[in-house]
Amino acid sequence: MNPIAIRLLNQQLICPQFNNPEDVVNYMCAMQAQEYRMMRWAVEMRTRKPSAKAFKEAFDSGKIIRMHLMRGTWQLISADDYWNLIELCAPKSIAVIKGWMSSNKISIPDDELMRVRDILAQTAADKKSVTKEDFIDALAKKDIRLDNHRLSYHIRMAEMSGTICSGDLLPMKATYALTADKVKQSAKLDRDNALMLFTRKYFQSRQPATLEDFAWWSGLSMSDCRKGIALLGDSIHLEKYNGRDFYLTDDCKTRGFRKDKYLLLSPYDEYLISYKSRDIVLSEEYKHKAHNNNGIFQPIVAKDGRICGNWSPFKKECQVEFFDGEHDTDMQEEWARYMKFKTK
């Protein structure tokens, strides 16, 4: 087994199968989206013809939703998966949020929670796409003044309830919309079927991956993760690599590896953040170059799937700093693809 080549193929980082960004997000199930500007490249680089315009159109139309879903962090999900993922992930996410509130000595009584939620919903309904500042102004008119921490918790709780979701895509600032105006209501799967679909999408797009990787990424309990794998039955199997058990699906892609290929990856890209153990693609001695212990991830360069450097996404010229030795291969092909994405 060549785990690096398999991950590159199944993560759609080489030989991508999809033309549309919404299809990528649907396939990946959820994609980390902390970095508001760079999440667009993280999705589009997995399409055949990356286009910032195509991403904005999909986002503004509600085909792609950005929200706090797993581990209390931002993800992109497809509208098709929205209701099932809320049902599956919200209980654990709410527990995480309440844990943070407790550690910050913040308590929100139910009457405050519902009153503020109603105001957030009405503001989003009135203005269609609103910023946090719009929420602050609307609350102030009702003589409610919340500090930034408290308001953030209210917004996250409203997201988890399916009341509000992401609004239109702005260059630098997140917006919110009323979910009822953005995402069509759809029939919900029962929990077992939702868990099975969630599990299949993870392993299909991140394979080979371990049980521990899945538990880290999903934020679900270990028992739920084991159950999800069991529900897949014979469509998933184990293979050993370096003494560890990795899961692969029956439709795993294994052909198409391209040698001497560089990739300019976004901070928080799923190529790293999908896994608890990242040593397959990132040497232990260099992991501090890719992310710190507080969960801050950097823009990274991969050559043939191995993380080998950092790059600067917002410069006019290609600026790369390699940390694992000399590199002779020209970076201009990948840089040109990135620059074309920004203007197309």
N, C-alpha and C positions, 0 to 999 in steps of 0.2 A: 504493500500500500504506500502511495505517495500522498501523505495528508495535505501537503502544501498545494500541490497541483489540484487535488480534489476540491479543496476549499476555494481556490481561485475560480474554478469552473462553476461550482454550485452557488457561490456568492455573486455570480454574474460579473466578476471583475475581469475575466477574459472570456472571449466568445459569448457576449451577452445575447440573450434570446429575445429581449423585449424592446418594443418601439416606444411605449408610453410609460411615463413615470408612475402612474397609478397602478400599472401592472407589476412594476418592480416592487412597490410598497406592499401590494396584495400578496405577492410571492414571498417576500421577506417577513410578512406578518406584522412586524414592528421594527422601526429603525430609529436609533438614538438621534435626538434632535436638539441637544443642548445649544449648539452653535447655530444661531438663527440664520446666518448668512450661508454657512458652509453645508448645512443639511441639504441644500439644493443640489450641490455637486455630488454629495454622497449618494443621492438617488440617481441623478442623471448620468453619472459615470458608468452606471450599470445598464444604461440603454444603448441601443445601436448608434443613435445620433443625439448626443447630449445637447440639451437646449434649456436655457434658463427660462425662456418664454413658455415652453411647454410645461415646465414645473409650475410656474405661476398660474397658468390656465387651469391645471388640474387642482391646485390648492384653492384658488378662488372659487371654483365651481363646487367644492366640497367633496371631490373624489379622493383627496388626501386630507387627513385631519391631523393636526398637531395637538397633543395634550399630554398631561402628566398621567401616565398609565401604570408603568411598572417601576418598582424600587423608588418611587417618589420623584422620578426624573422625566424629562421630556422624551416623547417618542412620536414618530409619524406612523399612522395606521391608515388603512383604506376604509372608505365609507362602508364597503361591503362587510367588513369585520367589526365595525364600530360597536354595535349593540352587544354582540357576543363577547367581545373582549372586555367591555365594561362589566358585564355580568360575571365574567370569569375572574377578572383581575381587581375589581374595585374593592372587595372586602380586605384583601391583603394590603392594597395601597392606602386605604383609609386607616388601617392599623399603623402603617408606617408614619402617616401624617400625624396621627394622634400621639405617637411616640415622640416625634419632634416637638409637638406642641407641649407635651409634658416636660421635656428637657428644657424648653425655653420658658417654663412656668406660665404658659398661656392656656386658659380654659375658656371654651366658647359654649355657652348654654344653648339649648335647643331653640329657644325663642329668638335669640340673636341670630343663630344660624339660618333659620327660616326667613326671618325678616330681611336680612342682608341678601339671601339668595333670591328672594322675590324682586328686590331692587336691581340686582345684577341682571336678572332675566328680563325685566321690563326695559332696562337701559339698552340691552342688546337688541331687544325686539324693536325699539324705537329707532335706533341708529344703525342697525344692521351689522356694522362692523366697528367695534369700539376698542379703545385702548384702556390700560389701567387708569390713566388720568381721567378718562371719561367716567369710569366707575367711581373714582374719588369725588368728582364733582357731583355726581348723582346722589351719592351717600351724604355729602355735605348739605345738599338741599333738604335732606330729611334729618338734618342735625346729627348725623352719624359720622364720626371721625375716627378712622382706624390707622394705626401705624402700618408700615409696609409689611411687616411680618404677619400681622393679624389678617390684613387684607389678602395676602398671598394664600393663607390657609383657607379663607373663605372661597377664593377663586378655585382652589384645588378641590375642595369639597363639592362645589357646584359642578365642576367637570366630572367628578366621580359619580354624581347623581344623574348624569346625562342631561343636565340643564343647559350648560354652555359648552362651546367647543371653539376651535380656532376660527377667526374671521379671515378677512382678505390678507394677502401677503404684502407687507410693506418692506422697504429696503432694510430697515434696521430694527423695527419695533413690532412686537407681537400684538395681535388684535384678537378679539373674541366676538363670537356670534351666538345667537340663540340656536341651539341644536335642532330644534323643530324646523327652523328655516334653512338649515344647512344639510342635514342628513335625513334621508327618508327612513321612516320607521319600517322595520322588516321583521319577519318571523324569526324568533329566537330559537336557536338550537337548545336541546336540553344540555345540562352541564357536562355529561360524559361526552357527548358529541362535540361540544365546543372545546373541551379539553383535548380530545383526540385530534381535531383540526389544528389547534394551536401547537400541539406537540409535533404533528407531521410537518407543519410549515417551518418550525424551527430546525428540525433535523434535515429536512429537504434542502434548506438554503444555507445551513452552516456545517453540514457534514464534512468530515468526520468530527463528531463532538461527543463528550462524555455526559453521563448523568449529572455530574457536578457542574459542568458547563451550563447545562439546561436549567438547573436549579438557580444558579447565579443569575443568568440572563432573565429568566421569567419572573423571579421573585416569589414563585409559588413554593409551597411546602415540598419537602422531599417526597412525602407520600403521594402528593398530587402528581409530581413529576414521574414517579415510578408507575403510577396508575396510567398516566398519559401514554407512556411507552408500552405498557401492557395492552392498552386498547388498540394499538397499531398492529398487534399480532405478528403474522409472518411477513408483513410489509417492511419490517425493520430487523436488522441483525447486528451482531457484535463482531468486531475484529480487534485483535490485540495489536498495539504498536508501542514499542518501548515499555512494555509491562503494564500498559493501561488499556482499559476497555473503551473502545470507541463505537458509536452507533452509526450505521449507514442505512439509507433507505433502498428499496428495491429498484428505484429509478435513478440512482446516483449517476451523475455524469462523470466520466473519467477520461474522455478524449478531448484534446484541443489545447494542450499546454503549449505556450509559446515562449521560447527561451530568449533571454536578454530583454525582457519586457519590464519597463519601469511603470510604476503607478504612483500618482500623486493623490494620497488619501486624506480625507478630511479629518480634523480632530473628532474623536468619538465615533469614528467609522466602525461599522459592524464587523469589519475584518479583525479588529482587536477586541472590541467591547463585548462581542458575542460570547466570549469564553472566560471562564474563571482562570484557567491556566493558559498562558499565551506563549509559552516557551517554544512551541513548535515553529513559530514565525519570528519570535523576538528573543534574542539572547539575553540571559539574565543580567549580564554586565551592562546592557544598554537600555534596560527597561525604563530607567529614569529619564531617558531622552524622549520616550513616547508618552509616559504618563507618570504622575506623582502618586503618593499614597493617599491623597485627598480626593482622588477621582478626577483630576484635571488632565485631559488628554490633548496632545499636540498634533498639528499637521505632520504627517509622516510620509516617507518615501519607501516603497517596496521595490526590490529588484527580484524578479522570479519568485515573488511571494515572501521573501525575507525582508524584514524591516531593517533598513540600512541608513536612514538619514531623516532630516527634517527639511521642510520647505516653507516658503512665505507666500501664502495665497493672495495677499493684497498688494504685492509689488508689481511694478510695470514690467519688470524683467524676471526671468526664471532665476530664483536664488535658492540653492540647495546646499545644505551642509551635511556631508556624509560623516558618520561616526564609526564606520567599520573598515576604513582603508580607502584606497584609491579606486575611482570608478572612471572608466574611459568612455563608456557608452553615452552617446548624445541624448540629452534629456529633452531636446526641442520638440520631438514628436508628441510626447505626452503634454508638454507645456502648451503646444499649439492646440491640442484637443481641449484643454481646459479654457484657454482664452477664447476659442470659438464658441464653447458652451456659454460663456458670459455674454456674448454679443448676439447669439442666435435666438 
